[in-house]
Amino acid sequence: MEVTNWGSLIKTRPSKVKEVFKVQDIIDVVKDPVQFPSPVRALGSRHSPTKCIDADSGTVLDMRHLSYINEPDETEMTLTVGGGTIYYDIVHFLEARGFMLRVNTEIGMLTAGAAVMGQTKDSAFPGEYGQVSSEVVAVKLVTAQGEILEVSEKNDPEFMKFVRCSYGMLGVAFEVTFRIVPLRLMRVYHKHFTVPEFIEQLADIRAARAALMYYMMPMRGLVVVEYRTYAPDESEEDGIQREPGVVHNKHLLPLGDSSILAVRNFIWAKLNPVTSRLLLSVPRLLSVPGFWLANNLLFSGFNFTASHRHLPAAQVITYPEDPPASTVFTFSIMSFTADKFKEAMTAYYKFVLDYHDRTGWNVSMMDVGYRLFHDDKSYLSYTDGGESWTIDPVTNPNSGWYPFLKEFNKLGASFGGKPLLNQTPLLTADHFHAAFGPQIRQFNVHRKRMDPDNRFLSTFFKDLYQCS
């Protein structure tokens, strides 16, 4: 029996796969280690490019059928969903009711359970978070003893920090409650920079009251910065009045035009990987002129993706469960504090060029990155040191990827780069502990208390956390 991640790049071979339709299914599995051997690991949409899906000789819980969405609690401003509910469905459900989540992360197939249990990324607005788990205020778990445990920010905020990003080692998340806010429209536009221009203007870019994502092309020495801002509420000018005494913003729905974001999503999720795959399949096109021409067309596309008012959910993308090979891509990520980012980015651009000169290999797609702000809601928050910027190499998968990553990881670590366990392939225990040492030691105490028999502990996490 074999289970793979999205794109079938990572494989694990569990003894059993159990589809979960109700909470009792999880309890029955956890309580029967003979029929359902350890480790017991929950499965979502499988988009992680690391071996965090590892469940060799153990049991996989397929959570995707445990999908439901309750009506929003307009008093508490929360939304409760099943652990297998995908993010795309959640944000569009909220949108139709005049609400939104503050983090509208790109991968719409992210399940709610994975959103609270794993590390995620998205550009953050000033005063907000870019990690989805930080917007989770409560979660219900099935513990290693087969009991139901509810943990909330209200009742136990300190332990909630260890539940967030615990990767299923403290329990299986079957119900998740998110913080919600009234719907707001957004604006998006892009600016092109050469690397020297970007570095020179970085202080001004940082000062922007916007969520910042950026597309990087080291082979051409270019950066495109995507600015997202909240649009002013001009609904009254459009003759649309807000209903008195309500907290939702359904009156904004007719004003949101998301067609431009559809173009941006098409460039990123479809055109970029297909074009890059073509370059790889026809070696003579992978010459510098061919690479330059193809990616110049993609970069130019961002000139046309400016939106005056769009709905936030428009940036959330769905991917097919079994994608055609032409659209499969993989990635990594490293996060750097703002004071280290300028050096790290400059070094990364130089590294990509030097690596290509040495080996003839380079990432085939546009790299990306995100600006996030201080966030200590999770023990594994990679922005607990303050404002942080990420570097995310992206490529069509091929044999040159992992040798490149080994060197990229060393480079990132030298600048204090913080990894994501589900998104930084080939991560070593030394690097992980250098980035999160004290937090890991604290977590291991909670993990041993919650799961003394290692019911949920896979080899992948055992090796990284160095726990018994």
Secondary structure per residue as TSV (DSSP state, phi and psi in degrees):
chain	resnum	aa	ss	phi	psi
A	1	M	-	360.0	134.3
A	2	E	-	-133.8	136.7
A	3	V	E	-121.9	135.6
A	4	T	E	-122.4	162.0
A	5	N	-	-81.6	179.6
A	6	W	T	-62.0	129.2
A	7	G	T	86.9	-4.2
A	8	S	S	60.3	37.4
A	9	L	-	-91.7	-27.9
A	10	I	S	-119.4	137.0
A	11	K	E	-127.8	147.5
A	12	T	E	-138.4	154.2
A	13	R	-	-125.1	84.0
A	14	P	-	-76.4	162.1
A	15	S	S	-78.2	-34.0
A	16	K	E	-137.2	146.9
A	17	V	E	-124.8	122.2
A	18	K	E	-116.1	120.4
A	19	E	E	-78.2	132.3
A	20	V	-	-103.0	121.4
A	21	F	S	-112.4	-22.7
A	22	K	S	-148.9	164.2
A	23	V	H	-60.4	-35.9
A	24	Q	H	-60.1	-30.0
A	25	D	H	-60.4	-40.2
A	26	I	H	-67.5	-45.8
A	27	I	H	-59.2	-44.9
A	28	D	H	-60.8	-40.6
A	29	V	H	-66.5	-49.3
A	30	V	H	-61.6	-35.7
A	31	K	T	-81.6	-4.5
A	32	D	-	-124.7	77.8
A	33	P	T	-69.8	-13.8
A	34	V	T	-76.2	-51.2
A	35	Q	T	-77.0	-31.4
A	36	F	S	-124.4	87.0
A	37	P	-	-67.5	160.4
A	38	S	S	-79.5	154.3
A	39	P	-	-82.0	148.8
A	40	V	E	-95.0	119.2
A	41	R	E	-128.8	133.9
A	42	A	E	-83.2	141.0
A	43	L	E	-114.9	130.9
A	44	G	-	-108.8	-124.6
A	45	S	S	-89.4	-2.9
A	46	R	-	71.1	29.5
A	47	H	-	-88.3	-0.8
A	48	S	-	-74.8	134.6
A	49	P	S	-91.3	12.2
A	50	T	S	-111.4	178.4
A	51	K	G	-85.3	24.2
A	52	C	G	-66.3	-14.4
A	53	I	G	-79.2	-2.4
A	54	D	-	-50.6	122.6
A	55	A	-	-146.1	34.6
A	56	D	T	-52.9	128.8
A	57	S	T	65.8	6.2
A	58	G	S	-107.8	-145.7
A	59	T	E	-128.8	130.7
A	60	V	E	-104.3	129.4
A	61	L	E	-98.7	110.4
A	62	D	E	-82.0	106.4
A	63	M	-	-88.5	-2.3
A	64	R	T	-68.2	-16.2
A	65	H	T	-84.7	-14.8
A	66	L	-	-85.4	67.7
A	67	S	-	-122.5	117.0
A	68	Y	-	-158.1	157.3
A	69	I	B	-134.3	120.5
A	70	N	-	-80.5	162.4
A	71	E	-	-66.2	146.9
A	72	P	-	-60.5	144.0
A	73	D	B	-90.2	103.0
A	74	E	T	-78.3	-9.5
A	75	T	T	-84.9	-49.9
A	76	E	T	-83.9	-13.1
A	77	M	T	56.8	57.6
A	78	T	E	-136.1	163.4
A	79	L	E	-137.6	128.7
A	80	T	E	-109.5	132.8
A	81	V	E	-137.4	163.2
A	82	G	E	-73.7	153.0
A	83	G	T	-62.3	-21.6
A	84	G	T	-96.1	3.8
A	85	T	-	-71.6	133.6
A	86	I	B	-86.5	153.5
A	87	Y	H	-61.9	-38.1
A	88	Y	H	-57.9	-44.7
A	89	D	H	-66.6	-37.7
A	90	I	H	-64.3	-50.1
A	91	V	H	-68.0	-33.7
A	92	H	H	-76.8	-31.7
A	93	F	H	-61.4	-45.9
A	94	L	H	-66.7	-42.9
A	95	E	H	-56.0	-44.0
A	96	A	H	-63.7	-19.5
A	97	R	T	-106.2	7.2
A	98	G	T	84.4	22.0
A	99	F	E	-126.4	174.5
A	100	M	E	-157.8	162.7
A	101	L	-	-91.6	150.5
A	102	R	S	-75.9	-20.8
A	103	V	-	-110.8	116.3
A	104	N	-	-111.4	75.5
A	105	T	-	-68.2	152.2
A	106	E	S	-62.3	-45.2
A	107	I	B	-79.6	99.2
A	108	G	T	-70.5	-13.6
A	109	M	T	-85.2	-1.5
A	110	L	-	-56.4	127.8
A	111	T	B	-85.6	156.9
A	112	A	H	-61.0	-38.8
A	113	G	H	-62.5	-43.5
A	114	A	H	-67.5	-31.1
A	115	A	H	-63.7	-36.9
A	116	V	H	-87.2	-32.1
A	117	M	H	-86.8	-20.4
A	118	G	S	-116.4	168.1
A	119	Q	-	-84.5	137.4
A	120	T	-	-130.1	175.4
A	121	K	-	-148.1	144.9
A	122	D	-	-168.7	154.2
A	123	S	-	-64.1	139.6
A	124	A	-	-109.6	144.1
A	125	F	-	-77.5	149.6
A	126	P	T	-52.6	131.8
A	127	G	T	84.3	0.8
A	128	E	S	-123.5	177.8
A	129	Y	-	-108.8	156.7
A	130	G	S	-109.7	1.9
A	131	Q	-	-107.1	125.1
A	132	V	G	-60.8	-38.9
A	133	S	G	-59.7	-26.7
A	134	S	G	-71.2	-15.8
A	135	E	G	-95.7	4.6
A	136	V	E	-90.8	124.9
A	137	V	E	-104.4	-14.1
A	138	A	E	-159.1	151.8
A	139	V	E	-148.9	142.3
A	140	K	E	-106.6	131.5
A	141	L	E	-121.0	153.0
A	142	V	E	-99.9	120.0
A	143	T	-	-80.6	175.8
A	144	A	T	-66.1	-16.1
A	145	Q	T	-93.1	2.1
A	146	G	S	79.0	21.0
A	147	E	-	-104.4	157.6
A	148	I	E	-93.1	129.6
A	149	L	E	-128.6	128.2
A	150	E	E	-105.6	128.7
A	151	V	E	-122.0	134.7
A	152	S	E	-137.8	157.7
A	153	E	T	-65.6	-31.1
A	154	K	T	-72.4	-43.1
A	155	N	T	-91.0	-28.2
A	156	D	-	-152.4	72.5
A	157	P	H	-62.0	-32.1
A	158	E	H	-70.5	-45.7
A	159	F	H	-68.6	-30.7
A	160	M	H	-58.9	-32.2
A	161	K	H	-63.7	-30.5
A	162	F	H	-86.6	-24.0
A	163	V	H	-70.2	-43.2
A	164	R	T	-61.0	131.9
A	165	C	T	63.0	29.8
A	166	S	-	-88.7	-1.2
A	167	Y	T	52.6	36.9
A	168	G	T	75.8	7.6
A	169	M	S	-83.0	-13.2
A	170	L	S	-103.8	-10.7
A	171	G	-	157.7	169.6
A	172	V	E	-95.8	118.7
A	173	A	E	-78.6	119.0
A	174	F	E	-114.0	-13.8
A	175	E	E	-146.5	136.5
A	176	V	E	-131.8	137.3
A	177	T	E	-117.3	123.0
A	178	F	E	-102.9	151.0
A	179	R	E	-77.4	135.6
A	180	I	-	-123.2	162.2
A	181	V	E	-137.1	161.3
A	182	P	E	-60.6	144.6
A	183	L	-	-58.7	138.3
A	184	R	-	-133.3	147.0
A	185	L	-	-83.7	158.3
A	186	M	E	-129.1	159.6
A	187	R	E	-115.9	150.0
A	188	V	E	-141.2	139.7
A	189	Y	E	-153.9	166.3
A	190	H	E	-127.9	147.6
A	191	K	E	-128.9	136.9
A	192	H	E	-96.7	139.9
A	193	F	E	-138.5	146.9
A	194	T	E	-77.8	164.3
A	195	V	H	-60.6	-45.8
A	196	P	H	-59.1	-38.1
A	197	E	H	-65.7	-42.9
A	198	F	H	-61.7	-46.9
A	199	I	H	-63.3	-43.8
A	200	E	H	-64.4	-35.7
A	201	Q	T	-100.3	10.6
A	202	L	H	-59.8	-37.5
A	203	A	H	-60.9	-41.7
A	204	D	H	-69.2	-38.6
A	205	I	H	-62.7	-43.5
A	206	R	H	-62.1	-33.0
A	207	A	H	-73.9	-11.6
A	208	A	S	-62.3	133.7
A	209	R	S	-82.6	66.5
A	210	A	S	-149.2	158.6
A	211	A	E	-83.1	129.8
A	212	L	E	-116.5	123.0
A	213	M	E	-119.2	152.5
A	214	Y	E	-143.2	145.9
A	215	Y	E	-108.1	130.0
A	216	M	E	-117.5	138.4
A	217	M	E	-128.9	84.7
A	218	P	T	-58.6	-34.4
A	219	M	T	-66.3	-21.1
A	220	R	T	-113.3	-3.6
A	221	G	T	68.0	36.0
A	222	L	E	-122.8	156.1
A	223	V	E	-139.4	135.2
A	224	V	E	-115.1	123.1
A	225	V	E	-99.7	128.3
A	226	E	E	-98.6	120.0
A	227	Y	E	-101.9	127.1
A	228	R	E	-118.8	127.8
A	229	T	E	-129.6	158.2
A	230	Y	E	-74.6	134.6
A	231	A	-	-82.5	144.1
A	232	P	-	-64.7	146.4
A	233	D	-	-77.6	101.1
A	234	E	-	-107.0	23.4
A	235	S	G	-61.9	-36.0
A	236	E	G	-64.2	-33.5
A	237	E	G	-66.3	-25.0
A	238	D	G	-89.9	5.4
A	239	G	T	79.5	19.5
A	240	I	-	-110.8	121.5
A	241	Q	-	-99.3	138.9
A	242	R	-	-74.7	140.1
A	243	E	-	-68.8	132.1
A	244	P	T	-69.9	144.3
A	245	G	T	77.5	12.9
A	246	V	-	-117.0	158.8
A	247	V	-	-104.4	-14.2
A	248	H	-	-82.7	168.5
A	249	N	-	-124.3	48.2
A	250	K	G	-62.1	-21.9
A	251	H	G	-65.4	-15.3
A	252	L	G	-84.0	-15.9
A	253	L	G	-55.1	-43.6
A	254	P	G	-66.8	-14.4
A	255	L	G	-92.1	-13.4
A	256	G	-	-85.3	120.4
A	257	D	-	-108.5	111.9
A	258	S	-	-104.5	10.5
A	259	S	H	-66.1	-35.6
A	260	I	H	-66.5	-39.0
A	261	L	H	-64.7	-29.3
A	262	A	H	-63.5	-35.8
A	263	V	H	-66.2	-46.2
A	264	R	H	-59.2	-44.8
A	265	N	H	-64.6	-37.2
A	266	F	H	-64.3	-43.1
A	267	I	I	-59.7	-46.3
A	268	W	I	-75.5	-48.2
A	269	A	I	-87.6	-23.9
A	270	K	I	-118.3	-58.9
A	271	L	I	-65.2	-41.9
A	272	N	H	-60.5	-53.3
A	273	P	H	-66.7	-35.4
A	274	V	H	-67.2	-45.2
A	275	T	H	-61.5	-42.9
A	276	S	H	-66.1	-38.3
A	277	R	H	-61.6	-39.5
A	278	L	H	-61.6	-42.7
A	279	L	H	-60.1	-39.4
A	280	L	H	-72.2	-31.7
A	281	S	H	-81.2	-19.9
A	282	V	S	-119.0	92.9
A	283	P	G	-50.8	-37.5
A	284	R	G	-68.4	-21.1
A	285	L	G	-75.8	-18.0
A	286	L	G	-81.0	6.2
A	287	S	S	-63.8	162.7
A	288	V	H	-56.4	-44.8
A	289	P	H	-62.2	-41.5
A	290	G	H	-65.2	-45.2
A	291	F	H	-61.1	-42.6
A	292	W	H	-62.8	-45.5
A	293	L	H	-64.3	-48.6
A	294	A	H	-62.2	-45.8
A	295	N	H	-76.0	-24.3
A	296	N	H	-65.0	-37.5
A	297	L	H	-63.9	-41.0
A	298	L	H	-66.0	-45.3
A	299	F	H	-60.8	-40.7
A	300	S	H	-63.7	-28.5
A	301	G	H	-59.2	-30.0
A	302	F	G	-68.6	-17.5
A	303	N	G	-63.7	-22.8
A	304	F	G	-103.3	4.5
A	305	T	-	-109.0	66.0
A	306	A	-	-115.3	129.6
A	307	S	E	-123.3	129.8
A	308	H	E	-76.2	-43.3
A	309	R	E	-148.2	114.0
A	310	H	E	-133.6	161.9
A	311	L	-	-81.5	137.3
A	312	P	G	-56.8	-35.8
A	313	A	G	-65.6	-13.4
A	314	A	G	-65.1	-21.3
A	315	Q	G	-87.2	-4.9
A	316	V	-	-84.8	125.8
A	317	I	B	-110.8	137.5
A	318	T	-	-98.1	143.0
A	319	Y	-	-119.9	144.1
A	320	P	-	-64.1	145.5
A	321	E	S	-62.5	-40.1
A	322	D	S	-118.9	86.8
A	323	P	-	-74.4	149.0
A	324	P	-	-63.5	149.0
A	325	A	G	-56.7	-30.3
A	326	S	G	-66.3	-20.7
A	327	T	G	-108.5	3.1
A	328	V	-	-76.5	134.9
A	329	F	-	-141.2	165.6
A	330	T	E	-138.8	170.2
A	331	F	E	-160.3	171.6
A	332	S	-	-139.7	178.9
A	333	I	-	-157.8	146.1
A	334	M	E	-143.5	139.2
A	335	S	E	-110.4	138.6
A	336	F	E	-128.8	139.9
A	337	T	E	-63.1	155.4
A	338	A	H	-57.6	-34.5
A	339	D	H	-73.5	-16.9
A	340	K	H	-102.6	-14.0
A	341	F	H	-64.3	-42.8
A	342	K	H	-57.3	-46.0
A	343	E	H	-65.0	-43.9
A	344	A	H	-64.2	-42.9
A	345	M	H	-66.8	-44.2
A	346	T	H	-59.2	-43.2
A	347	A	H	-66.4	-36.5
A	348	Y	H	-65.4	-45.7
A	349	Y	H	-59.1	-42.8
A	350	K	H	-66.2	-40.7
A	351	F	H	-60.4	-43.9
A	352	V	H	-61.0	-44.1
A	353	L	H	-66.2	-44.2
A	354	D	H	-63.9	-41.2
A	355	Y	H	-63.9	-40.6
A	356	H	H	-63.3	-41.3
A	357	D	H	-62.6	-36.4
A	358	R	H	-78.6	-37.2
A	359	T	H	-119.2	-18.0
A	360	G	S	80.1	5.5
A	361	W	-	-112.6	143.5
A	362	N	-	-151.4	159.4
A	363	V	-	-58.8	141.3
A	364	S	S	-94.0	-12.4
A	365	M	S	-115.9	172.9
A	366	M	-	-68.7	130.7
A	367	D	E	-75.6	161.7
A	368	V	E	-133.1	174.8
A	369	G	E	-165.2	165.3
A	370	Y	E	-139.8	144.3
A	371	R	E	-99.1	127.6
A	372	L	E	-127.3	161.9
A	373	F	-	-110.6	173.6
A	374	H	-	-52.6	133.7
A	375	D	-	-153.5	114.1
A	376	D	-	-118.0	27.7
A	377	K	S	-73.7	-18.0
A	378	S	S	-129.4	147.9
A	379	Y	T	-65.7	-20.9
A	380	L	T	-107.4	24.2
A	381	S	-	-66.3	127.3
A	382	Y	T	-88.1	7.1
A	383	T	T	-122.4	24.7
A	384	D	T	-69.0	-15.1
A	385	G	T	-89.6	4.8
A	386	G	S	116.9	-168.0
A	387	E	S	-50.8	133.3
A	388	S	E	-138.1	152.8
A	389	W	E	-128.2	140.0
A	390	T	E	-106.9	157.8
A	391	I	E	-123.5	119.6
A	392	D	B	-123.3	93.6
A	393	P	-	-63.8	139.7
A	394	V	E	-134.3	138.2
A	395	T	E	-157.0	160.9
A	396	N	-	-69.3	138.1
A	397	P	-	-69.1	133.5
A	398	N	-	-159.4	178.2
A	399	S	T	-65.9	-17.7
A	400	G	T	-83.6	-9.4
A	401	W	H	-65.8	-50.3
A	402	Y	H	-69.7	-38.9
A	403	P	H	-59.0	-39.1
A	404	F	H	-61.6	-44.0
A	405	L	H	-63.2	-37.5
A	406	K	H	-57.1	-42.4
A	407	E	H	-75.2	-36.7
A	408	F	H	-61.7	-41.8
A	409	N	H	-62.2	-41.1
A	410	K	H	-64.6	-42.2
A	411	L	H	-61.5	-48.3
A	412	G	H	-60.8	-42.4
A	413	A	H	-61.9	-33.2
A	414	S	H	-67.6	-19.0
A	415	F	T	-106.7	18.1
A	416	G	T	74.3	23.6
A	417	G	-	-62.5	136.2
A	418	K	B	-101.7	132.3
A	419	P	-	-91.5	167.0
A	420	L	-	-115.8	125.7
A	421	L	T	-62.6	-27.3
A	422	N	T	-98.2	1.0
A	423	Q	T	-139.1	7.3
A	424	T	-	-120.7	88.0
A	425	P	T	-62.8	153.3
A	426	L	T	65.1	22.5
A	427	L	-	-65.1	136.3
A	428	T	-	-99.3	157.4
A	429	A	H	-62.3	-37.0
A	430	D	H	-61.1	-45.6
A	431	H	H	-64.6	-44.6
A	432	F	H	-59.9	-45.8
A	433	H	H	-72.8	-30.2
A	434	A	H	-65.1	-33.2
A	435	A	H	-83.7	-34.4
A	436	F	H	-134.5	24.2
A	437	G	H	-46.4	-59.0
A	438	P	H	-60.7	-39.0
A	439	Q	H	-66.3	-37.8
A	440	I	H	-63.5	-42.7
A	441	R	H	-63.3	-40.3
A	442	Q	H	-64.3	-43.5
A	443	F	H	-62.9	-40.9
A	444	N	H	-60.1	-31.4
A	445	V	H	-65.3	-47.1
A	446	H	H	-64.2	-41.8
A	447	R	H	-62.5	-44.5
A	448	K	H	-66.0	-35.1
A	449	R	H	-68.2	-41.7
A	450	M	H	-79.2	-30.4
A	451	D	-	-138.8	67.8
A	452	P	T	-63.6	-23.2
A	453	D	T	-100.3	10.8
A	454	N	-	58.5	40.0
A	455	R	T	-63.7	-32.4
A	456	F	T	-108.0	5.6
A	457	L	-	-92.7	113.0
A	458	S	-	-88.9	165.8
A	459	T	H	-61.1	-38.4
A	460	F	H	-57.0	-50.3
A	461	F	H	-75.9	-33.7
A	462	K	H	-59.5	-42.9
A	463	D	H	-69.0	-39.9
A	464	L	H	-71.7	-44.1
A	465	Y	H	-81.4	-13.0
A	466	Q	T	53.3	49.8
A	467	C	-	-112.8	160.7
A	468	S	-	-98.8	360.0
